């Protein structure tokens, strides 16, 4: 339940994820309070995503199983880095 505050419109965000189940499909990204989501679906054990031109606001990181649409616990790491405009 990590919150990311994007202070400027058109800022970008790097997300890097690794997880232990190589065959497990995951959807990961960020979601605003109004439900707008920026995400990627990936099957494997690692992925890198650049989300560009994000509107200013507060977002939450999330990871879920795209097949069941439920949150899923996996062993791994999710790292993010904001890129100012």
C-alpha positions as CSV (number, residue, x, y, z in Angstrom):
1,X,0.0,0.0,0.0
2,X,2.7,2.5,-0.9
3,X,1.6,6.0,-2.0
4,X,3.5,7.9,-4.7
5,X,2.8,11.6,-5.0
6,X,3.4,13.0,-8.5
7,X,3.7,16.8,-8.0
8,X,3.9,17.9,-11.6
9,X,1.9,17.0,-14.7
10,X,3.8,15.1,-17.3
11,X,6.2,13.5,-14.8
12,X,7.4,10.0,-15.5
13,X,7.9,6.9,-13.3
14,X,10.1,3.9,-13.6
15,X,8.9,0.6,-12.1
16,X,11.1,-2.4,-11.8
17,X,9.7,-5.7,-10.5
18,X,11.1,-9.2,-9.9
19,X,9.2,-12.2,-8.5
20,X,10.0,-15.8,-7.6
21,X,7.4,-17.7,-9.7
22,X,8.8,-17.4,-13.2
23,X,5.6,-18.7,-14.9
24,X,3.3,-16.5,-12.8
25,X,1.5,-13.8,-14.7
26,X,1.3,-10.5,-12.8
27,X,-0.2,-7.1,-13.5
28,X,1.6,-4.3,-11.8
29,X,1.5,-0.5,-11.8
30,X,0.0,2.5,-10.1
31,X,-3.7,3.5,-9.6
32,X,-5.2,6.8,-8.6
33,X,-8.0,7.3,-6.1
34,X,-10.5,7.6,-9.0
35,X,-9.5,4.2,-10.4
36,X,-7.3,5.4,-13.3
37,X,-4.5,2.9,-13.7
38,X,-1.2,2.8,-15.5
39,X,0.1,-0.8,-15.6
40,X,1.7,-3.6,-17.5
41,X,0.9,-7.3,-17.6
42,X,3.9,-9.6,-17.6
43,X,4.5,-13.3,-17.4
44,X,8.0,-14.3,-16.2
45,X,10.2,-13.3,-13.3
46,X,11.2,-9.7,-14.0
47,X,10.0,-6.6,-15.8
48,X,10.8,-2.9,-16.3
49,X,8.1,-0.3,-17.0
50,X,8.4,3.4,-17.8
51,X,5.1,5.3,-17.4
52,X,5.3,8.7,-19.0
53,X,3.2,11.9,-18.8
54,X,1.4,11.0,-15.5
55,X,-1.0,13.7,-14.3
56,X,-0.3,15.2,-10.9
57,X,-1.9,13.4,-8.0
58,X,-1.5,10.6,-5.5
59,X,-1.2,7.0,-6.7
60,X,-0.8,3.6,-5.1
61,X,1.5,0.8,-6.2
62,X,-0.3,-2.5,-6.8
63,X,0.4,-6.0,-8.0
64,X,-2.3,-8.5,-8.9
65,X,-3.0,-11.7,-10.8
66,X,-4.7,-10.5,-14.1
67,X,-6.5,-13.9,-14.5
68,X,-8.4,-13.7,-11.2
69,X,-8.4,-10.0,-10.7
70,X,-7.4,-10.5,-7.1
71,X,-4.4,-9.2,-5.1
72,X,-1.7,-11.8,-4.9
73,X,1.3,-12.2,-2.6
74,X,4.5,-13.1,-4.3
75,X,8.1,-13.1,-3.1
76,X,10.1,-10.5,-4.8
77,X,10.8,-6.7,-5.1
78,X,9.1,-3.7,-6.6
79,X,11.2,-0.6,-7.0
80,X,10.2,2.8,-8.3
81,X,11.9,6.0,-9.3
82,X,10.2,9.3,-10.1
83,X,11.5,11.2,-13.1
84,X,10.7,15.0,-12.9
85,X,9.7,16.8,-16.0
